[in-house]
Amino acid sequence: MPLHIYPTADDVLHGLARYFVGQARPAIAARGRFSVALSGGSSPKKLYELLASPAYQSQVDWAKVYFFFGDERNVPPTDPESNYGMARAALLAPLHLADTQVFAVDTALPPAEAARAYTRAIEAFFAPYEARFDLVLLGLGADAHTASLFPHTSVLRDPGVGAREVFVAEKQVYRITLTAPLLNQARAGAFLVYGADKAAAVQRVLHGPRDIDELPAQLIAPAGELQWFLDSAAASLLPNVEQE
Ligand SMILES: O=C1O[C@H](COP(=O)(O)O)[C@@H](O)[C@H](O)[C@H]1O
């Protein structure tokens, strides 16, 4: 499992930004576009700001990049909890992308309907081929959830390829998440994890016994490659690690 461990969170963000560019360029050269499923929460905000900064903005043909979301909270785009709202402010608006390049979950719909509509939008984008993102960006919760694949939820055993609604009991909210089989059709996946509060989850996901109900992030195994981008604090419980 390729691990990239950096001294600070700032170094991790630059490492992943360089990886993003390194994935985007050959995809655009080979297939004319680069499709990405974004992660949400708070960790990726600085990554998105970095990608939209002049240093990285000039390195990618952004008109050929298409953005989806690995998961979404069941809130309007203006809500501070909205993954789309966060990505729009940090990345999508600064890059002045066309509306046709951004595929947000329609949270005005009831969650199950929103999930079905999002599945159809993804299928239509990739048709006539199977849905295969070039890159899936992922985060990791301290409870080992990723996207909105939360511990002990039925979506963890859903064999379908698409988006699903999920009820997160401890938060008493609905969310929309891509299923693990869809995420795993990706050409590449990259986890971004920093901070000491994630160290135990990182250790258990990477080195603990397989237990997908407790450790949903263990479900992630993209058809292409999977990379982990960690800071030294998040990697502090891993055995024998070398820093970049
Ligand atoms: O709720 C969520 O949590 C995970 C992890 O977020 P982080 O800010 O703790 O890194 C995130 O990947 C997911 O997209 C988000 O909706």
The ligand as an ORCA input file, in Angstrom:
! r2SCAN-3c Opt
* xyz 0 1
  O     -18.193     13.680      6.920
  C     -17.254     13.513      6.189
  O     -16.121     13.033      6.739
  C     -15.052     12.489      5.964
  C     -13.782     12.821      6.730
  O     -13.713     14.250      6.849
  P     -12.507     14.983      7.543
  O     -12.781     16.435      7.473
  O     -12.478     14.473      8.955
  O     -11.275     14.598      6.779
  C     -15.045     13.019      4.551
  O     -14.144     12.294      3.771
  C     -16.435     12.987      3.950
  O     -16.425     13.416      2.615
  C     -17.292     13.899      4.776
  O     -18.594     14.065      4.279
*
